[in-house]
Amino acid sequence: MVVCQGLCKRYGAFDALRACDLTVTAGEVFGLLGPNGAGKTTLIRLMLGYIHPTAGTCRVAGIDVVDDSVAVRRNVSYLPGDARLPRHMRGKGVLEFFAAMHPDGDLQRSLDVAQRLDLNLRTHVAFMSTGMRQKLALAVVLGPRTPLLVLDEPTANLDPTVRAEVLQMVREARADGRTVMLSSHVLSEIEETCGEVAFLRRGVLAHRLTMSELFQQHRITGDLDRPVADRLVDPNSDAIPMQFADRLVCSLADDAAGVSGASGSNSSTTVRLDTSGDLASFLGWLDDLGIRRMRVEPLGLRAVYDAVHFGQTIPVGVSTAPQGAMHAAGTSRPSEETVS
Ligand SMILES: Nc1ncnc2c1ncn2[C@@H]1O[C@H](COP(=O)(O)OP(=O)(O)OP(=O)(O)O)[C@@H](O)[C@H]1O
């Protein structure tokens, strides 16, 4: 549905997006993650032809976004992060206006969405609360049944009940065979709805992974004798067996007080082992290491997000960003990915 190759956007000397290679498969819910100013909206706006790339290409539904942006937008329903609606109109008037304007407009579907979101359509936009305006924008955007739905922070300003309803609609769009691209700062929402995510950092597509791969990643926290722990975290030691080398990242825990009061003592310390892939194969080895008071938990999107954000090491066994992007971000040991 979306193919970007070497996509760049430069404002003067500033790179808002650098050499972005991205493919989004039709029929999936794809999440875009990244801190404020990372380039998510820039990427979306390039994809829809609202701004032109400095270099590179992008095709949406097979159409080049520069050559024919109008045709691209016929295939897309887009919720901008800062959706603005005519203030003098009532809610219903807004839905009628946009349904008439979009080739795939469907007033009844928009009205149904508004009802599901519990929105009073008699109110003038000017008198709506921020959340009500967001609901109205969603009712506009979720009306047309376009092949691609692009939602920039769709649940911003919504209460938890309405958020859940919006995420349900995203899942329904996918079940309908549509493709959804979703940008959000709420990691749990991305985890719940997306099949795959890309992380942007300072204009670089820094990491990419599928949810099924994420669910195979675990964090093991436990106490080890200090000499063993030191060998595990030493990048020059061969303490980690070859078969685990690219699936395991060890570090000394600095916030593991809940696991052990002995963190940092001379005799033992708390280590954190981030693993990817089959967990069972690690367990015998861990047992031999003499690990104590072990806690195993899913790594979760938060840990991956933090690792990308702070330039830490992420165990492989997950999809990687394209080579160009990784080189731009910097790579260290061949068995690891480091975004620095
Ligand atoms: N027209 C512009 N001129 C100059 N710089 C711009 C322009 N538009 C965006 N930028 C810069 O590009 C960078 C990426 O902005 P973008 O809006 O894509 O970030 P974002 O990831 O969507 O952030 P947020 O999560 O805050 O919405 C920012 O540093 C922003 O200041």
Ligand as a Chemical Component Dictionary entry (heavy atoms), coordinates in Angstrom:
data_LIG
# 
_chem_comp.id                   LIG 
_chem_comp.type                 NON-POLYMER 
_chem_comp.pdbx_formal_charge   0 
_chem_comp.three_letter_code    LIG 
# 
loop_
_chem_comp_atom.comp_id 
_chem_comp_atom.atom_id 
_chem_comp_atom.alt_atom_id 
_chem_comp_atom.type_symbol 
_chem_comp_atom.charge 
_chem_comp_atom.model_Cartn_x 
_chem_comp_atom.model_Cartn_y 
_chem_comp_atom.model_Cartn_z 
_chem_comp_atom.pdbx_ordinal 
LIG N1  N1  N 0 7.706  23.823 7.582  1  
LIG C1  C1  C 0 8.705  23.522 8.395  2  
LIG N2  N2  N 0 9.821  24.275 8.436  3  
LIG C2  C2  C 0 10.861 23.964 9.235  4  
LIG N3  N3  N 0 10.894 22.877 10.050 5  
LIG C3  C3  C 0 9.805  22.096 10.063 6  
LIG C4  C4  C 0 8.662  22.366 9.253  7  
LIG N4  N4  N 0 7.754  21.389 9.474  8  
LIG C5  C5  C 0 8.300  20.557 10.388 9  
LIG N5  N5  N 0 9.523  20.977 10.742 10 
LIG C6  C6  C 0 10.422 20.333 11.701 11 
LIG O1  O1  O 0 10.577 18.981 11.343 12 
LIG C7  C7  C 0 10.712 18.182 12.509 13 
LIG C8  C8  C 0 9.736  17.024 12.454 14 
LIG O2  O2  O 0 8.433  17.557 12.655 15 
LIG P1  P1  P 0 7.150  16.599 12.660 16 
LIG O3  O3  O 0 5.945  17.477 12.744 17 
LIG O4  O4  O 0 7.231  15.676 11.496 18 
LIG O5  O5  O 0 7.369  15.783 14.005 19 
LIG P2  P2  P 0 6.429  14.692 14.706 20 
LIG O6  O6  O 0 7.227  13.439 14.837 21 
LIG O7  O7  O 0 5.140  14.581 13.982 22 
LIG O8  O8  O 0 6.244  15.346 16.140 23 
LIG P3  P3  P 0 5.002  15.341 17.161 24 
LIG O9  O9  O 0 4.997  14.006 17.841 25 
LIG O10 O10 O 0 5.363  16.442 18.092 26 
LIG O11 O11 O 0 3.755  15.636 16.379 27 
LIG C9  C9  C 0 10.503 19.118 13.696 28 
LIG O12 O12 O 0 11.772 19.462 14.230 29 
LIG C10 C10 C 0 9.843  20.326 13.099 30 
LIG O13 O13 O 0 10.177 21.514 13.787 31 
# 
loop_
_chem_comp_bond.comp_id 
_chem_comp_bond.atom_id_1 
_chem_comp_bond.atom_id_2 
_chem_comp_bond.value_order 
_chem_comp_bond.pdbx_ordinal 
LIG N1  C1  SING 1  
LIG C1  N2  SING 2  
LIG C1  C4  DOUB 3  
LIG N2  C2  DOUB 4  
LIG C2  N3  SING 5  
LIG N3  C3  DOUB 6  
LIG C3  C4  SING 7  
LIG C3  N5  SING 8  
LIG C4  N4  SING 9  
LIG N4  C5  DOUB 10 
LIG C5  N5  SING 11 
LIG N5  C6  SING 12 
LIG C6  O1  SING 13 
LIG C6  C10 SING 14 
LIG O1  C7  SING 15 
LIG C7  C8  SING 16 
LIG C7  C9  SING 17 
LIG C8  O2  SING 18 
LIG O2  P1  SING 19 
LIG P1  O3  DOUB 20 
LIG P1  O4  SING 21 
LIG P1  O5  SING 22 
LIG O5  P2  SING 23 
LIG P2  O6  DOUB 24 
LIG P2  O7  SING 25 
LIG P2  O8  SING 26 
LIG O8  P3  SING 27 
LIG P3  O9  DOUB 28 
LIG P3  O10 SING 29 
LIG P3  O11 SING 30 
LIG C9  O12 SING 31 
LIG C9  C10 SING 32 
LIG C10 O13 SING 33 
# 
